[in-house]
Amino acid sequence: MAETAGVAQEATEESHSAHKQESFRALALGAIGVVFGDIGTSPLYAMKEALHHSRSGGASELAVLGVVSLVIWALILIVTIKYVVFLMRADNKGEGGTLALMALAQRHLPKRSTTVFFLGVIGAALFYGDGIITPAISVLSAVEGLKEAPGVGEGIQPYLVPIAAGVLVALFMVQARGTHRMAALFGPIMAAWFLTLGGLGALHIADDWSILRALNPWFGVRFLLNDGLVGFVILGSVFLAVTGAEALYADMGHFGKKPIQASWLFFALPCLAISYLGQGSNVLAHPEARFNPFWAMVPELAYWPVLVLATVATVIASQAVITGAFSMTQQAVQLGLLPRIDIRRTSETQAGQIFVPQVNTYLMVGVLVLLFTFQNSSALAAAYGIAVTGAMFVDTLLFFVIIKYMWKRPTWQAALAATAFGSLDLVFIGSNLLKIPDGAWLPLVMGAMLVLIMWTWTRGAQILSDKTRRDSVPLVELSEILKARAPHRAPGTAIFLTSDPTMAPVALMHNLKHNKVLHEKNIILTVLTAETPRVRENDRIRIEPVNDDFKIVYISYGFMESPNIPKGLGLCRKLGLKFDIMATSFFLGRRSIVPSAQSGMPLWQDKIFIFLMKNAANPTDFYKIPPGRVVELGTQVTV
């Protein structure tokens, strides 16, 4: 019997182990499909741009060896060492990305830091700034392969931009339906794309085996020294090979640290390195291939299948950026950096599947404007990279705070790590700054506009909160007044939403002043955003009784969660607070903002804040409150 039990236990353990391995493989494959989309489509244009900017136009042996060496070592130093080895250790309850890193840094600092807050804002704004270029350059660079396709030729040139626009419009139009059904195909398709990259590279390495010398970083350094200032400019093009590195970190919460690390180290990195070595070898053997090294590698027989696969791969890469923008917006709204925005769930089972209509529209318009303005991938490449380098530098600065305050390391160790990564970031920032006259100003302007919007919103919200607090009565004081002069009692429960539960909500004061009534039960409700991605159900509700008339209820959500007040209030039953949601009135204070040049922000900034307030999502929709139970009471406030 004992022997049978032992066999059964072993079988169970083996089953668990097999299930775990299967789950790990599924996550690793999913990571290939979503996380590496941007970096996986870089071979379409990175090598071409870097060789084009070299002094010899990519014709010399040193230029080819130097560019390939710089690309491979950029993949090793920035993606592998900085992000995969070090930054992925700094996770906020499993979540990564600039805003998650900012929230993590704030949590471990002795007191909240304005500098850390601003770094998070700048990083988020730069993400949007460059993210809008990714779909345009990725899809257009794949579609440009039609020029080299057998039987097509240069006659297709006028139709390339409209074809790319059609593909992108279709992509943005399907966002509202949700991508969770298609997402299952992303992994296998991108795995096939990476194998194609590696296969084509391996096919051509034998064209000139001397390309393997590029694995020695000295050739990259020698090339930079030889080309002088031009070499510095080339670094901006080399950086195109690592755009998308921050996606490894930002998407950590979706797939987990270990699946991303494994799929990068043992699959994506080798395939990319072999692809770039193959491109370089082909150019050494056939110098005319330097004008379009990737497509020059593709055999005529396989050209159309590779072209179709490349187009699908760039669509998937664009999808990853769009999904990333939706997630970033949700985090920004929850952290109070942006006004409430309509955020819709497209899947009942997958928490990360959301759709943000406003962001989708802005991205589509922005991508199409870029496409028709720049017309080709080389012109778009000039605008690409500057904001990503800035976002990476922000990550480095926040990483310093993590090492010093979260990991409790000595200042010199934190400074050493930040200096090592920061100097690398600054070199690439410097080289990308030279692109500003050619179009790199565009993502910077967009980033600056977003920083202004986020700063205006947070500053305006703070001024509004301070002013409301000054004009309000403390809740404890009001409850004493009501004891002395008891108002008329209305049956049922009233819930008053407020951001400051210590003060009597404006809607409560209006109800007492104009309607002369107080409900039998009154709940002062405050929705809090935690500095963690998600909050456990057991920690979601906190109740603080004030007296027989009032109870303060706190509902906490993580910055990756969408608030649902009725669902949250359902948890109150476990804590002894019972009421019927359909016999409850929700009182909301609607504030009409009047600009004032004498106080708070400058008049122009007041107008931006008022515009943002007017276009914010209705709290009834945002918090999923039943519309038939809501009473709105207005008040006028000067900012």
C-alpha positions as CSV (number, residue, x, y, z in Angstrom):
1,M,0.0,0.0,0.0
2,A,2.8,2.4,1.0
3,E,4.5,1.5,-2.3
4,T,1.3,2.3,-4.3
5,A,0.9,5.6,-2.4
6,G,4.5,6.5,-3.2
7,V,4.0,5.7,-6.9
8,A,0.8,7.9,-6.9
9,Q,2.7,10.8,-5.2
10,E,5.5,10.5,-7.7
11,A,3.0,10.5,-10.6
12,T,1.2,13.6,-9.1
13,E,4.6,15.4,-8.7
14,E,5.5,14.5,-12.3
15,S,2.1,15.7,-13.5
16,H,2.6,19.1,-11.7
17,S,6.1,19.4,-13.1
18,A,5.0,18.7,-16.6
19,H,2.1,21.2,-16.3
20,K,4.6,23.8,-14.9
21,Q,7.0,23.2,-17.9
22,E,4.1,23.4,-20.3
23,S,2.9,26.7,-18.8
24,F,6.5,28.1,-18.9
25,R,6.8,27.1,-22.5
26,A,3.5,28.8,-23.3
27,L,4.5,32.0,-21.5
28,A,7.9,32.0,-23.3
29,L,6.2,31.6,-26.7
30,G,3.7,34.3,-25.8
31,A,6.6,36.6,-24.8
32,I,8.2,36.0,-28.3
33,G,4.9,37.1,-29.8
34,V,4.4,40.3,-27.9
35,V,7.5,41.4,-26.1
36,F,10.0,41.1,-28.9
37,G,7.9,42.5,-31.8
38,D,9.6,45.9,-32.1
39,I,13.2,44.6,-31.6
40,G,12.5,41.6,-33.9
41,T,11.5,43.8,-36.9
42,S,14.6,46.1,-36.5
43,P,16.7,43.9,-38.9
44,L,14.5,45.2,-41.7
45,Y,16.0,48.7,-41.5
46,A,18.7,49.1,-38.8
47,M,21.7,47.7,-40.8
48,K,20.6,49.6,-43.9
49,E,20.5,52.9,-42.1
50,A,23.8,52.4,-40.2
51,L,25.7,51.5,-43.4
52,H,24.1,54.3,-45.4
53,H,25.4,56.9,-42.9
54,S,29.0,55.6,-42.8
55,R,31.7,57.6,-44.5
56,S,32.2,55.0,-47.3
57,G,28.4,54.5,-47.6
58,G,28.9,50.9,-46.3
59,A,31.3,50.0,-49.1
60,S,34.4,49.4,-47.0
61,E,35.2,46.3,-45.1
62,L,35.8,48.2,-41.8
63,A,32.3,49.9,-42.2
64,V,30.6,46.5,-42.4
65,L,32.6,44.9,-39.6
66,G,32.2,48.0,-37.5
67,V,28.4,48.3,-37.9
68,V,27.8,44.6,-37.2
69,S,30.1,44.7,-34.2
70,L,28.3,47.8,-32.8
71,V,24.8,46.3,-33.4
72,I,25.7,43.0,-31.7
73,W,27.4,44.7,-28.7
74,A,24.5,47.1,-28.3
75,L,22.2,44.1,-28.1
76,I,24.5,42.5,-25.4
77,L,25.1,45.7,-23.3
78,I,21.8,47.4,-23.4
79,V,19.2,44.7,-23.9
80,T,20.9,41.7,-22.2
81,I,23.0,43.2,-19.4
82,K,21.0,46.4,-18.6
83,Y,17.5,45.2,-19.0
84,V,17.5,41.3,-18.8
85,V,20.1,40.9,-16.1
86,F,19.7,44.0,-13.9
87,L,16.5,46.0,-14.5
88,M,14.2,43.0,-14.5
89,R,15.2,42.4,-10.9
90,A,13.5,45.7,-10.0
91,D,9.9,44.7,-10.4
92,N,6.8,46.2,-8.7
93,K,5.0,43.0,-7.6
94,G,5.8,41.4,-10.9
95,E,5.1,44.6,-13.0
96,G,7.7,46.5,-14.9
97,G,7.9,49.7,-17.0
98,T,8.7,53.4,-16.2
99,L,5.5,54.1,-14.2
100,A,5.7,50.9,-12.2
101,L,9.4,51.7,-11.5
102,M,8.4,55.3,-10.4
103,A,5.7,53.9,-8.0
104,L,8.2,51.4,-6.6
105,A,10.9,54.1,-6.1
106,Q,8.3,56.4,-4.3
107,R,7.3,53.5,-2.0
108,H,10.8,53.0,-0.8
109,L,11.9,56.6,-0.4
110,P,11.7,58.2,3.1
111,K,9.2,60.8,1.7
112,R,7.6,61.4,-1.7
113,S,10.0,62.9,-4.2
114,T,9.0,65.5,-6.8
115,T,12.1,64.6,-8.8
116,V,11.1,60.9,-9.0
117,F,7.5,61.9,-9.9
118,F,8.8,64.1,-12.8
119,L,11.1,61.3,-14.0
120,G,8.1,59.0,-14.2
121,V,6.1,61.6,-16.1
122,I,8.9,62.3,-18.5
123,G,9.5,58.5,-19.1
124,A,5.8,57.9,-19.8
125,A,5.6,60.9,-22.2
126,L,8.7,59.8,-24.1
127,F,7.2,56.3,-24.4
128,Y,4.2,57.8,-26.2
129,G,6.4,60.1,-28.3
130,D,8.4,57.3,-29.9
131,G,5.7,54.7,-29.7
132,I,3.7,56.4,-32.4
133,I,6.6,56.0,-34.9
134,T,7.0,52.2,-34.4
135,P,3.9,51.1,-36.3
136,A,4.7,53.5,-39.2
137,I,8.3,52.5,-39.6
138,S,7.8,48.8,-39.0
139,V,4.9,48.3,-41.5
140,L,6.4,50.7,-44.1
141,S,9.8,49.0,-44.0
142,A,8.1,45.6,-44.7
143,V,5.9,46.9,-47.4
144,E,9.0,48.5,-49.1
145,G,10.2,44.9,-49.7
146,L,7.7,44.9,-52.6
147,K,10.2,47.1,-54.6
148,E,12.6,44.2,-54.7
149,A,10.0,41.5,-55.2
150,P,10.3,39.3,-58.3
151,G,8.2,40.7,-61.2
152,V,7.2,44.0,-59.3
153,G,10.0,46.6,-59.6
154,E,10.1,50.4,-59.0
155,G,6.6,50.9,-60.5
156,I,5.1,50.0,-57.1
157,Q,6.7,53.0,-55.4
158,P,3.7,55.4,-55.5
159,Y,1.5,52.7,-53.9
160,L,3.8,51.8,-51.0
161,V,2.5,54.5,-48.6
162,P,-1.2,53.9,-49.3
163,I,-0.7,50.1,-48.9
164,A,1.0,50.6,-45.5
165,A,-1.7,53.1,-44.5
166,G,-4.4,50.5,-45.4
167,V,-2.7,47.8,-43.2
168,L,-2.4,50.2,-40.3
169,V,-6.0,51.5,-40.5
170,A,-7.2,47.9,-40.5
171,L,-5.1,47.2,-37.4
172,F,-6.5,50.2,-35.5
173,M,-10.0,49.4,-36.5
174,V,-9.9,45.9,-35.0
175,Q,-8.7,47.1,-31.6
176,A,-12.2,47.6,-30.2
177,R,-13.0,43.9,-30.8
178,G,-10.1,42.9,-28.5
179,T,-6.9,41.0,-29.6
180,H,-7.1,38.1,-27.1
181,R,-8.3,35.7,-29.8
182,M,-5.5,36.7,-32.2
183,A,-2.9,36.9,-29.5
184,A,-2.7,33.1,-29.4
185,L,-1.3,33.2,-33.0
186,F,1.2,36.0,-32.2
187,G,3.7,33.6,-30.5
188,P,4.0,31.0,-33.3
189,I,4.1,33.6,-36.0
190,M,6.8,35.7,-34.3
191,A,8.7,32.4,-33.5
192,A,8.6,31.6,-37.3
193,W,9.8,35.2,-38.0
194,F,12.8,34.9,-35.7
195,L,13.6,31.5,-37.1
196,T,13.4,33.0,-40.6
197,L,15.8,35.8,-39.5
198,G,18.2,33.3,-38.1
199,G,17.9,30.9,-41.1
200,L,18.5,33.7,-43.6
201,G,21.5,34.9,-41.6
202,A,23.0,31.4,-41.3
203,L,22.5,30.9,-45.1
204,H,24.7,33.9,-45.8
205,I,27.4,33.8,-43.1
206,A,29.3,31.4,-45.4
207,D,29.4,34.2,-48.0
208,D,32.4,35.6,-46.1
209,W,33.4,33.9,-42.9
210,S,35.6,36.9,-41.9
211,I,32.4,38.6,-40.7
212,L,32.8,36.6,-37.5
213,R,35.6,39.1,-36.6
214,A,32.7,41.5,-35.8
215,L,32.1,39.6,-32.6
216,N,35.3,41.4,-31.4
217,P,34.1,44.8,-30.0
218,W,37.5,46.3,-31.1
219,F,36.2,46.5,-34.7
220,G,33.3,48.6,-33.6
221,V,35.5,51.0,-31.6
222,R,38.0,51.2,-34.4
223,F,35.3,52.0,-36.9
224,L,34.0,54.8,-34.7
225,L,37.5,56.3,-34.2
226,N,38.1,56.0,-38.0
227,D,34.9,57.8,-39.0
228,G,35.1,60.5,-36.3
229,L,31.9,62.7,-36.1
230,V,30.3,60.5,-38.8
231,G,30.8,57.5,-36.5
232,F,29.0,59.3,-33.7
233,V,26.1,59.9,-36.1
234,I,26.1,56.2,-37.0
235,L,25.5,55.3,-33.3
236,G,22.0,56.9,-33.8
237,S,21.3,54.4,-36.6
238,V,22.9,51.5,-34.6
239,F,20.5,52.3,-31.8
240,L,17.6,51.3,-34.1
241,A,18.6,47.7,-33.5
242,V,17.7,47.9,-29.8
243,T,14.5,50.0,-29.8
244,G,12.0,47.8,-28.1
245,A,14.4,46.9,-25.3
246,E,12.2,48.7,-22.8
247,A,9.3,46.4,-23.9
248,L,11.1,43.5,-22.2
249,Y,10.8,45.3,-18.9
250,A,7.4,46.9,-19.4
251,D,5.7,43.6,-20.4
252,M,7.2,41.7,-17.4
253,G,3.8,41.5,-15.7
254,H,2.1,39.8,-18.6
255,F,4.5,36.9,-19.0
256,G,6.8,36.8,-16.0
257,K,10.5,37.5,-15.5
258,K,11.9,34.0,-16.3
259,P,10.0,33.2,-19.5
260,I,11.1,36.6,-21.0
261,Q,14.7,36.1,-19.9
262,A,14.8,32.5,-21.3
263,S,13.1,33.4,-24.6
264,W,15.5,36.3,-25.1
265,L,18.8,34.6,-24.1
266,F,18.2,31.2,-25.8
267,F,16.0,32.2,-28.8
268,A,15.6,35.9,-29.8
269,L,19.2,37.1,-29.2
270,P,20.9,34.3,-31.1
271,C,18.5,34.7,-34.1
272,L,19.0,38.4,-34.2
273,A,22.8,38.1,-33.9
274,I,23.0,35.5,-36.7
275,S,20.7,37.7,-38.9
276,Y,23.0,40.7,-38.5
277,L,26.1,38.6,-39.1
278,G,24.5,37.1,-42.3
279,Q,23.6,40.6,-43.5
280,G,27.2,41.8,-43.0
281,S,28.7,38.7,-44.6
282,N,26.4,39.2,-47.7
283,V,27.4,42.8,-48.0
284,L,31.2,41.9,-47.8
285,A,30.7,39.4,-50.6
286,H,28.3,41.5,-52.6
287,P,28.8,45.3,-51.9
288,E,25.7,46.2,-53.9
289,A,23.6,44.5,-51.1
290,R,24.4,47.4,-48.7
291,F,21.5,49.4,-50.1
292,N,19.0,47.0,-48.6
293,P,20.9,44.3,-46.7
294,F,17.9,42.4,-45.3
295,W,16.0,41.9,-48.6
296,A,19.2,41.2,-50.5
297,M,19.5,38.0,-48.3
298,V,16.2,36.6,-49.3
299,P,16.3,34.0,-52.1
300,E,14.0,34.7,-55.0
301,L,12.1,31.4,-54.4
302,A,11.2,32.4,-50.8
303,Y,10.8,36.1,-51.4
304,W,6.9,36.3,-51.4
305,P,6.5,34.1,-48.3
306,V,9.1,36.1,-46.4
307,L,7.5,39.4,-47.5
308,V,4.1,38.2,-46.2
309,L,5.7,37.0,-42.9
310,A,7.6,40.3,-42.5
311,T,4.4,42.3,-43.0
312,V,2.5,40.2,-40.5
313,A,5.5,40.4,-38.0
314,T,5.4,44.2,-38.3
315,V,1.7,44.3,-37.7
316,I,2.2,42.2,-34.5
317,A,5.1,44.6,-33.5
318,S,2.7,47.5,-34.0
319,Q,0.0,45.7,-32.0
320,A,2.4,45.3,-29.0
321,V,3.1,49.1,-29.1
322,I,-0.6,49.9,-29.2
323,T,-1.4,47.5,-26.3
324,G,1.5,49.1,-24.4
325,A,0.0,52.5,-24.9
326,F,-3.3,51.3,-23.6
327,S,-1.7,49.8,-20.5
328,M,0.5,52.9,-19.9
329,T,-2.7,55.1,-20.1
330,Q,-4.5,52.9,-17.6
331,Q,-1.5,53.2,-15.2
332,A,-1.3,57.0,-15.7
333,V,-5.0,57.5,-15.0
334,Q,-4.9,55.4,-11.9
335,L,-1.8,57.2,-10.6
336,G,-3.5,60.6,-11.2
337,L,-1.3,61.7,-14.1
338,L,-4.1,62.0,-16.5
339,P,-7.9,62.7,-16.2
340,R,-10.3,59.8,-16.2
341,I,-10.5,58.2,-19.6
342,D,-13.0,55.7,-21.0
343,I,-11.2,52.3,-20.6
344,R,-13.1,49.2,-21.8
345,R,-12.3,45.6,-21.1
346,T,-12.3,43.4,-24.2
347,S,-11.9,40.1,-22.4
348,E,-13.7,38.8,-19.3
349,T,-10.9,36.4,-18.5
350,Q,-7.7,38.3,-19.3
351,A,-7.0,41.3,-17.1
352,G,-4.5,43.0,-19.5
353,Q,-6.9,43.1,-22.4
354,I,-8.3,46.6,-22.5
355,F,-9.3,49.1,-25.2
356,V,-8.9,52.9,-24.8
357,P,-10.9,54.6,-27.7
358,Q,-9.4,58.1,-27.3
359,V,-5.8,56.8,-27.3
360,N,-6.6,54.5,-30.2
361,T,-7.9,57.4,-32.3
362,Y,-5.0,59.7,-31.4
363,L,-2.4,57.0,-32.3
364,M,-4.1,56.2,-35.6
365,V,-4.2,59.9,-36.6
366,G,-0.6,60.4,-35.5
367,V,0.7,57.3,-37.3
368,L,-1.1,58.3,-40.6
369,V,0.2,61.8,-40.4
370,L,3.8,60.5,-39.9
371,L,3.4,58.0,-42.8
372,F,2.2,60.6,-45.3
373,T,4.7,63.3,-44.0
374,F,7.9,61.2,-44.1
375,Q,6.9,58.8,-47.0
376,N,9.7,56.2,-46.6
377,S,11.3,54.2,-43.8
378,S,14.7,56.0,-44.1
379,A,13.1,59.4,-43.4
380,L,11.1,57.9,-40.5
381,A,14.4,56.3,-39.1
382,A,15.7,59.9,-38.8
383,A,12.9,60.7,-36.3
384,Y,13.1,57.3,-34.5
385,G,15.1,56.5,-31.4
386,I,15.6,59.8,-29.6
387,A,12.6,59.4,-27.2
388,V,13.5,55.7,-26.5
389,T,17.0,56.7,-25.5
390,G,15.5,59.4,-23.2
391,A,13.1,56.8,-21.7
392,M,16.0,54.4,-21.1
393,F,18.0,57.1,-19.3
394,V,15.0,57.8,-17.1
395,D,14.9,54.1,-16.2
396,T,18.6,54.3,-15.3
397,L,18.0,57.3,-13.0
398,L,15.1,55.5,-11.2
399,F,17.2,52.4,-11.0
400,F,19.7,54.4,-8.9
401,V,16.9,55.1,-6.3
402,I,16.0,51.3,-6.3
403,I,19.6,50.2,-5.6
404,K,20.1,52.7,-2.9
405,Y,16.8,52.7,-1.1
406,M,15.1,49.4,-1.9
407,W,18.1,47.1,-2.1
408,K,19.9,49.2,0.7
409,R,23.2,49.3,-1.1
410,P,25.9,51.9,-0.4
411,T,25.6,55.1,-2.4
412,W,28.9,54.4,-4.3
413,Q,27.5,51.1,-5.6
414,A,24.2,52.7,-6.8
415,A,26.2,55.5,-8.4
416,L,28.6,53.1,-10.1
417,A,25.7,51.1,-11.7
418,A,23.9,54.3,-12.7
419,T,27.1,55.8,-14.2
420,A,27.9,52.6,-16.2
421,F,24.4,52.4,-17.7
422,G,23.9,56.2,-17.8
423,S,27.1,56.9,-19.7
424,L,26.0,54.3,-22.4
425,D,22.5,56.0,-22.5
426,L,24.1,59.5,-22.8
427,V,26.3,58.4,-25.8
428,F,23.2,57.2,-27.7
429,I,21.2,60.3,-26.6
430,G,24.0,62.5,-28.0
431,S,24.2,60.7,-31.3
432,N,20.4,60.8,-31.6
433,L,20.3,64.5,-30.9
434,L,22.1,65.0,-34.2
435,K,18.9,63.7,-35.9
436,I,16.8,66.6,-34.5
437,P,16.9,68.7,-37.8
438,D,15.9,65.6,-39.8
439,G,12.7,64.9,-37.9
440,A,13.7,63.7,-34.4
441,W,12.1,66.9,-33.1
442,L,8.7,65.4,-33.6
443,P,8.7,62.8,-30.8
444,L,10.3,65.3,-28.5
445,V,7.6,67.9,-29.2
446,M,4.9,65.2,-28.6
447,G,6.7,64.1,-25.4
448,A,6.9,67.7,-24.2
449,M,3.2,68.3,-24.8
450,L,2.3,65.2,-22.8
451,V,4.6,66.3,-19.9
452,L,2.7,69.6,-20.0
453,I,-0.7,67.9,-19.9
454,M,0.3,65.6,-17.1
455,W,1.9,68.4,-15.0
456,T,-1.1,70.7,-15.6
457,W,-3.5,67.9,-14.6
458,T,-1.7,66.9,-11.4
459,R,-1.0,70.6,-10.4
460,G,-4.6,71.6,-11.2
461,A,-6.0,68.6,-9.3
462,Q,-3.8,69.5,-6.3
463,I,-5.0,73.2,-6.3
464,L,-8.6,72.1,-6.6
465,S,-8.2,69.7,-3.7
466,D,-6.5,72.3,-1.5
467,K,-9.2,74.9,-2.3
468,T,-12.0,72.4,-1.6
469,R,-10.4,71.5,1.7
470,R,-10.2,75.2,2.7
471,D,-13.8,75.8,1.9
472,S,-15.1,72.5,3.6
473,V,-16.1,71.6,7.1
474,P,-14.3,68.7,8.9
475,L,-16.6,65.7,9.0
476,V,-16.2,65.2,12.8
477,E,-17.2,68.9,13.3
478,L,-20.3,68.5,11.0
479,S,-21.4,65.4,12.8
480,E,-21.4,67.3,16.1
481,I,-23.4,70.1,14.6
482,L,-26.0,67.6,13.3
483,K,-26.4,66.1,16.8
484,A,-27.3,69.6,18.1
485,R,-29.7,70.4,15.2
486,A,-31.0,67.1,13.8
487,P,-32.2,67.4,10.1
488,H,-35.1,65.5,8.6
489,R,-34.1,61.8,8.0
490,A,-34.6,60.1,4.6
491,P,-34.8,56.3,4.5
492,G,-32.1,54.2,2.9
493,T,-28.3,54.7,2.4
494,A,-26.4,57.6,0.8
495,I,-22.9,57.1,-0.5
496,F,-20.8,60.3,-1.0
497,L,-17.7,60.0,-3.3
498,T,-14.8,62.2,-2.2
499,S,-11.0,62.3,-2.5
500,D,-10.7,63.6,1.1
501,P,-12.7,61.6,3.6
502,T,-11.7,63.8,6.6
503,M,-13.7,66.7,5.2
504,A,-17.5,66.8,4.6
505,P,-18.1,66.2,0.8
506,V,-19.5,69.1,-1.2
507,A,-22.4,66.9,-2.3
508,L,-23.3,66.2,1.4
509,M,-23.2,69.9,2.3
510,H,-25.4,70.8,-0.7
511,N,-27.9,68.0,0.3
512,L,-28.1,69.4,3.8
513,K,-28.3,73.0,2.7
514,H,-30.8,72.8,-0.1
515,N,-32.8,69.6,0.6
516,K,-32.6,69.8,4.4
517,V,-32.2,66.0,4.7
518,L,-29.8,63.4,6.0
519,H,-30.1,59.7,5.1
520,E,-30.4,57.0,7.8
521,K,-27.0,55.6,6.7
522,N,-24.3,57.7,5.2
523,I,-21.1,56.3,3.7
524,I,-18.2,58.6,2.9
525,L,-16.5,56.7,0.1
526,T,-12.9,57.2,-1.1
527,V,-11.2,55.3,-3.9
528,L,-7.4,54.9,-3.3
529,T,-4.7,53.9,-5.8
530,A,-2.0,51.7,-4.3
531,E,1.6,52.0,-5.5
532,T,1.4,48.3,-6.4
533,P,-0.1,46.8,-9.6
534,R,-2.9,45.0,-7.9
535,V,-4.5,44.8,-4.5
536,R,-5.7,41.5,-2.9
537,E,-9.4,41.2,-2.4
538,N,-8.8,40.8,1.4
539,D,-7.0,44.2,1.5
540,R,-9.4,46.0,-0.8
541,I,-11.9,47.4,1.8
542,R,-11.2,49.3,4.9
543,I,-14.1,50.7,7.1
544,E,-13.7,53.4,9.7
545,P,-16.8,54.3,11.8
546,V,-17.1,58.0,12.6
547,N,-20.4,57.8,14.6
548,D,-23.9,56.3,14.2
549,D,-24.6,58.6,11.2
550,F,-21.3,58.3,9.2
551,K,-18.9,55.6,8.2
552,I,-15.8,56.1,6.0
553,V,-15.1,53.4,3.5
554,Y,-11.8,53.1,1.6
555,I,-11.7,51.0,-1.6
556,S,-8.1,50.4,-2.8
557,Y,-7.1,49.4,-6.4
558,G,-3.7,48.8,-7.9
559,F,-2.5,51.0,-10.8
560,M,-3.1,48.1,-13.2
561,E,-6.7,47.6,-12.1
562,S,-10.0,49.2,-13.3
563,P,-12.1,50.4,-10.4
564,N,-15.6,48.8,-10.0
565,I,-17.3,50.4,-7.0
566,P,-20.5,48.2,-6.8
567,K,-18.3,45.1,-7.0
568,G,-16.0,46.6,-4.3
569,L,-18.9,47.5,-2.0
570,G,-20.1,43.9,-2.3
571,L,-17.1,43.0,-0.2
572,C,-18.4,45.2,2.7
573,R,-20.8,42.5,3.7
574,K,-18.0,40.4,5.0
575,L,-17.0,43.3,7.2
576,G,-20.5,43.7,8.6
577,L,-21.6,46.7,6.5
578,K,-24.8,45.6,4.7
579,F,-27.0,47.6,2.3
580,D,-28.9,47.0,-0.9
581,I,-27.0,48.6,-3.8
582,M,-30.3,49.2,-5.7
583,A,-31.8,51.1,-2.7
584,T,-28.7,53.2,-2.3
585,S,-28.2,56.7,-3.7
586,F,-24.7,57.8,-4.9
587,F,-24.1,61.5,-4.5
588,L,-21.4,63.1,-6.7
589,G,-20.2,66.6,-6.6
590,R,-19.8,68.1,-10.1
591,R,-17.5,71.1,-10.1
592,S,-17.7,73.9,-12.6
593,I,-14.2,75.4,-12.9
594,V,-13.7,79.1,-13.5
595,P,-10.2,80.3,-14.5
596,S,-8.4,83.0,-12.5
597,A,-5.1,84.7,-13.3
598,Q,-4.7,85.9,-9.7
599,S,-4.3,82.5,-8.0
600,G,-2.9,79.0,-8.7
601,M,-1.6,78.4,-12.3
602,P,-1.2,80.9,-15.1
603,L,-4.4,81.6,-17.1
604,W,-3.3,79.6,-20.2
605,Q,-2.6,76.6,-17.9
606,D,-6.0,77.1,-16.2
607,K,-7.7,76.8,-19.6
608,I,-5.8,73.5,-20.4
609,F,-6.9,72.1,-17.0
610,I,-10.6,73.2,-17.6
611,F,-10.5,71.5,-21.1
612,L,-9.1,68.3,-19.5
613,M,-11.8,68.4,-16.8
614,K,-14.6,68.8,-19.4
615,N,-13.3,65.9,-21.4
616,A,-12.7,63.5,-18.5
617,A,-14.8,60.4,-18.4
618,N,-18.0,60.6,-16.3
619,P,-17.2,59.2,-12.9
620,T,-20.5,57.2,-13.1
621,D,-19.1,55.3,-16.1
622,F,-15.5,55.2,-14.9
623,Y,-16.4,53.6,-11.5
624,K,-19.2,51.4,-13.0
625,I,-21.9,52.9,-10.8
626,P,-25.5,52.2,-11.8
627,P,-26.6,55.4,-13.6
628,G,-30.1,55.3,-12.1
629,R,-28.7,55.5,-8.6
630,V,-26.6,58.7,-9.1
631,V,-27.5,62.2,-7.9
632,E,-25.1,65.0,-9.1
633,L,-24.9,68.3,-7.2
634,G,-22.9,71.1,-8.8
635,T,-20.7,73.8,-7.4
636,Q,-18.5,76.5,-8.9
637,V,-14.7,76.6,-8.1
638,T,-12.1,79.2,-9.1
639,V,-8.6,77.9,-9.9
